[in-house]
Amino acid sequence: MYKDIMYLLSTQEMKEAEETAIYEKGIPSLILMENAARGAVDVIIDKKPKNVIVFSGKGNNGGDGLAIARLLMTHGIKTKIIFIGDKNSATPDCKTNLEILQNYNGDIEYTTESININDYDIVVDALIGTGLTKKLSDKYIDIVNIINKGKFIVSVDCPTGVNCNTGNDYGIAVNAHITVTFHMAKTGLLLYPAYLHTGKLVVKHIGAPYITKSSVFVIKNGRSLLPQRKPYSNKGTYGKALFVSGCDTMAGAAVINGTSAYMAGCGLVNICSTPHVMEVIHNSLPEAVTSHVKSIDINYGNVIAIGSGIGISPESKSITDYVLNNSKVPVVADADALNIISQNEPLKYKTSVITPHIKEMSRLTGLDTAYIRENIIDTAKNYAKKYNTVVVLKDAHSIIASPDGKICINITGTSAMSKGGSGDSLTGVITGLIAQGTDCFTAACLGCYLNGKAGEIAENEKSSYSLLALDISKAIPKAINSLQ
C-alpha cells in the first residue's frame, strides 16, 4: 500500500519467517546464522575496533554471537568470548559455532570474574534474543550491569532484557549504542521503554526473501502519503474543515487547531466556538472563518473535529452529542469530546478518528493506565475494531490503529512537545489532511509523522525547554518541505 514505510514483525512472525526459509525453502539454518553474523560484523568493523568482547548465551542469539566472534578473528581483530550457560544444552547451531571456535583455539571463558570490560573497544551483547517474556534472573542482571559499563555496546538482534513484542524492559536491560536486528525490525524495539535501550537500529538481511503478512509498520518518509496539489485548483479543491473547539478559558486550542489544519494544506477552516474565541481567531488567525457554537452547521464542510478545549459543560456535552450522532462526514474526536464519550456508552457515538492520550484511553476503556502502557498496541487495536474507528493512542511513540487491524507506530517527535496544546496541533493536522481527501487511517498516520517532525524542527529552532504548541504548527511547512 505504501512505499515509504518499514514493516515490523512480532517474535512469532519472525519465527514463522525463519521456519519458512528453513523448512519450506530449504535454506540451512546455519547459513541464516552466518548471514546474520556477517551483517553484524559489517557494523562492528566500521567502528575500527582493536579488540572486542562477545557475551554469548546458549541459544541461537548466542550462536550469532559466536559466529560474529569467529568472523572478527578472520579480520585480525582480537576477540574474547564469554560463554554463559551450559554448553551441553546449547541449541544445535550455537553448539556447532562453539565447537568451531574451540577448533580454532578461540579465546573462550565461561565466567565473568576476571573481566575488565574497559579493556575492550566494543562489547557485543548476544546473551538473550527475541524470545524473552519476563524479567532477567539475578545472574543475568549481574552480567547486564557489567555489559552496560562497556565503552561501546552492540546488541545482536535485540538488547538483552527487552520484550520484543511489548517493548517492556522489566526494569533493566542492556543499553546498546547500536542494535543490529535481522530480516526485519521487531515491533517491541520501536516501543518504549525498549526504545531507550536500542540505540541506533540497523536492519540486516539474512538471505531469506521478504515474505510476511505483517500489518505493523513505521513511516520512514511520508512523501508518498502527502495529498497531491493540483495546478488547476481553488480553496474548495483542498476541502473545508469545521472545528468545534475552544471555550472562553481555552481559546488557544482553537487557534492551534486551525493553524495546523491550514499549514497541512486544508483549503478553508471554520472555527465554531464562543464569541470570545471568535474574536481571538479574528486577531490571531484571520484566514479562518468563524461561526457561533449555538448555530452550528454540521453540513459546512467535509470533515469535523470536535473537542479541543471545549470543556465538559452541559452545553459542550449537548453539542458533542449532537455532532457525534448526526454528522454525515468524518468526525475527529479529541480531548474533552473523549471525556464526554467516556461518561456515556461509546457505542452510541459515531467517530472516524479518536486521539486519546493514555489517561483518556483509560477513561474510555476502564483499563488501568499501567496496563495500557504495557499493552499499548493491543489496547488501540481492540478499541479500533470494537468501535469501528481509527485510534491514535498518544504516547512518546504513538500507536495508530485501524478497524481492520493495521497498526502504525509513530517514532517522530521529541520530549520538547510535552506541553499543553501539542495534541491540538495534531488534531489540526489530521483534520486538515482528511479535508483534502486523505482516508482517515492514512491521515492519522501521516498527521502523527508530520506533527512529530515539526516538533523536532521547532525544537532545533527554540530549545527542548522553550517549545510551545504554536511553534509546532508554524514548523509544519518545514516538516513538509523536508519530505519533498
Salt bridges, closest charged atoms under 4 A:
GLU34 OE2 - ARG38 NH2 3.91
GLU34 OE1 - ARG70 NH2 2.81
ASP107 OD1 - LYS80 NZ 3.06
GLU109 OE2 - LYS80 NZ 2.84
ASP157 OD1 - LYS186 NZ 3.18
ASP169 OD2 - HIS197 NE2 2.81
ASP321 OD1 - LYS348 NZ 3.43
ASP334 OD1 - LYS394 NZ 3.65
GLU360 OE2 - HIS357 NE2 3.32
ASP404 OD2 - LYS406 NZ 2.54
GLU456 OE1 - LYS453 NZ 3.79
GLU461 OE2 - LYS478 NZ 2.38
ASP471 OD1 - LYS462 NZ 3.75
